[in-house]
Amino acid sequence: MPKIFSDPEAIAEDIVREVGTNLVVGLPLGLGKANHIANALYARAAADRSINLTFLTALTLEKPKPRNLLQWRFIGPVIDRLFGAYPDLAYAGALHAGALPPNIKVMEFFFLAGRWLHVPFAQQHYIAANYTHASSYLLARGLNVVAQLVAKRVIDGVTRYSLSCNTDITLDILRARREGAASFKLIAQVNSELPFMPGPGDLAADEFSAVLDSPETDFALFAPPAEPVSDTKYAIGLHAAGLVRDGGTLQIGIGQIGDALAQALVIRHRHNAQFLDIMKRLTPGTERRAVLETAAFEQGLYGVSEMLFEAFLGLIDAGVLKRDVDGVVLHGAFFLGPKSFYRALREMPPQQLARIRMMPVSFTNELYGEEGAKRRARVDARFVNNVMMATLMGAAISDGLEDGRVVSGVGGQYNFVAQAFALPGARSILALEATRQAGAKTRSNIRWNYGHETIPRHLRDVFVTEYGVADTKGKSDAEVIAAMLRITDSRFQPELAKVAKEAGKLPKNFEIPPAHRENFPERIADALRPAREAGLLPSFPFGSDFTAVEQRLIPALQILQEAQPRPLRLPGLLWQGFFRRPDVADQECLARLGLDRPVTLAERAYRALVSGALARSRGAG
């Protein structure tokens, strides 16, 4: 049976005594880190340089950090409400400050997107790894401690612990330990907010060497609020929804595009006539025949996804995710989401929760092991993931920049692309916005080439932007380039086509079809406006932890953020705000930011800017 501790310092001391002064500590990706144990080990090593401490981890979660007055006033109360009780990880603060002691290392195989872009130590100690390879890399580095957050349950006097949010790698290395291929101490920290998940992550107490269990070390889970879904992302989600076959299998990546796809599938199932109307408005006339899957879901879908998030519960509730495999409609390997998501899992009736099963990442992301059963289950699979950029010849850039710096990591993306090529009838769907803002300039996310690739062009399959679908699998380079140009923003089509022709990859007489020369954001907004007004495409399709006032503020603050790199836009907002009288709703928004009674000149200017942005966000003059 494990030793039970109530003091983090005492459990850290026990770990050092049992394992020694060369500590190689695995902390689960994302939510499942035992923060108090990690911080106690960090403090112990920082105070004693004879201890060599290495943290092997991924997706270090950190509270948002506001950068200006408006951000502080908006996000400050949100941080207090949603993250206030979350204990910061000491190693993260030291990394940002460049103050990590020389006897402590932190190595990650997946970054919180963009967070470590300008931190040389983090960049230098990044490990490039497919999600399914990470466990072997941890063991090869001499992993001797795993510190994981767990849920606890006592029935008839018998205590069991659930790996809950992170069965992903822990179950794989526990299997290696059982087989004699690994030797490490599994250390737990109990958290009362973690849902107790059924399945192979439900472990007997004797799997653990020590457990930290105390009200003083209990804490509110990291709960990032859902972000609003833009028109661009809804258009991508709708196009992708037209590729999902009834009776098939679904994997979705995290983010607003995942939420948009899930909501589009709900509309397709529950409001089929409206779905068809939206797609008719959204899709150029010559391409409507390419939208093959539009019917409601009679058989339903089976979900297998490395990450579970709130939208999957929405798909279950809507009757979209209902094709069961051995009684399970959704297999996952880790989860992360808002407070409402954790609460829904905690409060879900046992018979419903049993239909969701947390598994090792080797199960969700690979076909190896029980391959026959997996192949029978994963019919007509659609693996939908996000990328940052794509090339005209079908390579995808998802995790890094061409100067070598890592934005996030490959994670499981390659795993799912590989599955799509290994399974009959499966497709890899890579989604991206056609453009991005780079300061005051708009840039195309579809490039001629780029000095870094995550998915090479020989694995090209389906790409989706807000402007449509490019099916590139098995096509010639010229066919692929033509297809990618059709889903490119029209502001960049001529130059990209010119470069392709000069390289001899397109015929000199090639022309982009007229229906695809109107790929502009305004067309997308016009196409989706009726569905927006009808409430079919809400900004927060699966709920929000933001208050109603905060939800009204978010579009206005986004307008301000977009205006900052364009100095000519700010005077217009300032002028508009100075000369309009806020209505009651706007007054509530200004009060939320502490701008209802401005005192300083700066506060008066901010009040005018926010007032102008609020008017602009509603289309007011």
Helices and strands as residue ranges (DSSP letters): E 3-5, H 8-19, E 22-26, G 30-32, H 35-47, E 52-57, H 69-83, H 90-97, E 104-108, H 120-124, G 131-133, H 134-140, E 145-155, E 158-162, H 170-178, E 185-190, E 202-204, G 205-207, E 210-212, G 215-217, H 231-241, E 249-252, H 256-270, H 272-282, G 285-290, E 302-308, H 310-317, E 330-335, H 339-347, H 350-353, E 356-358, H 361-364, H 371-377, E 381-386, E 389-391, E 396-397, H 413-422, E 427-431, E 435-438, E 441-444, E 446-447, G 457-459, E 462-465, E 468-471, H 477-486, H 493-502, G 514-516, H 521-533, H 548-563, H 569-578, H 584-592, H 601-617
